[in-house]
Amino acid sequence: MNSKGLEILDLKNAMLVSTFFFLWLAVYFSDRVEETLGFLLIFSFGILHGSNDLELLKRKASFGRGSRSHMGLLLAYIGFVLAMALLFSWIPLATLALFVLISAYHFGEQHWVRRIGINGFLQKGIYLSYGLLVLSLLFQAHPQEVVEIIRQISGREIPAGYFGWSSLFFLLVFLASALWNFYWTQAYRYLLYEVFLLGVFFVVFHTASLLWAFAIYFVVWHSIPSLADQIRILYGQFSLHNGKKYLKASLVYWLGALATLGLAFLYFSNGDYGLLPLFFSFLAAITFPHVLVIARLYKG
C-alpha cells in the first residue's frame, strides 16, 4: 500500500477510535458537560474547516494574489453569508429545509467522493441520500429537541414521528443506490464497512445528547477529513507542518466567525430565540458558501 493509502487508513482508524472515546464520555458525563464539549469541538475544528474557503477559491479559480482580487472574493463571500441570514429571517422554514438538503449533500460528498467520484447522477444521489440518512438518524434519536429547534427558528411545528419514517425511507434509498453503483464498479467491500459505521452512528446518536452527537459526527467524520483534503490541495501533503500553515492562513477568518457568533448571541440573548436555534442558524448561514466552494473544488 502506498503512503497516501496508509495516511487515509491511519486517519480512518483515528476517527473510529475518537468516536468510541467520545461515546465513552457520553456514558459518564451529564448533558450540560456534553454540550460544553460539543461547542468546543465545533468552535475549534468545525468552524475552522470552513475558514480557508477564500484561499481554496483563489486556488481553484486561478485568481491573482493581489489585494483587489482577494478583497473582491472576501466581499462576495460575506455578502453571500448575509444574504443567507436575511433569508432565514424572511422565509425561515424554506431556508431551513434548504440548509438540511445542502448540508446532507455536503456530508455525503465528503464521505464518498474519493470512492465513487462525482460525475454521475447516481453518485450525487448517493451523496444526498447518505447525508439525509445520517441527519434523519440524528433527528429521530432526539425528536422533541429537534421539533423545538425547528419551532423556534421557523415558527412551525412538525410531527416528531416524521423522523423515524424518514430514516427508514432514506436508508432504503441509500442502500438501493449504493448497491446499484457497486454493481457496476465492483466496490462491494465498502458496503459492509458503511453499514457498520451507520450502526456506530445510531448508537452514538442515541447515547449522547443532541449537540454532543452532532459534534461527534460533524467534527470527527466531516470536518477533520475535510481539513485533511484541503491541506493536501493547498500544500501537497497532510502533515502537522502543513496543518500549522493552514491554521495560520485561516486564523483571522476563524476568529472573525467566532466573534460574529458571539455578537449575535449577545444581541439575541434577551429574546425568545434559544442558544441552539441561534447556533444552527449561524451555522447554516456560513455553510451555504462553504458548500459551493468545496463542490467546485471537487470538480477538479
Secondary structure, DSSP 8 states (H G I E B T S, - for coil): --HHHHHHHHHHHHHHHHHHHHHHHHHHS-HHHHHHHHHHHIIIIIHHTTTTHHHHHHHHHT---SHHHHHHHHHHHHHHHHHHHHHHHHSHHHHHHHHHHHHHHHHHHHHHHHHH-SSSHHHHHHHHHHHHHHHHHHHHHSHHHHHHHHHHHHS----TTHHHHHHHHHHHHHHHHHHHHHHHHT-THHHHHHHHHHHHHHHHHHHS-HHHHHHIIIIIIIIHHHHHHHHHHHHSS--HHHHHHHHHHHHHHHHHHHHHHHHHHHHHTTSS--HHHHHHHHHHHHHHHHHHHHHHHHT-
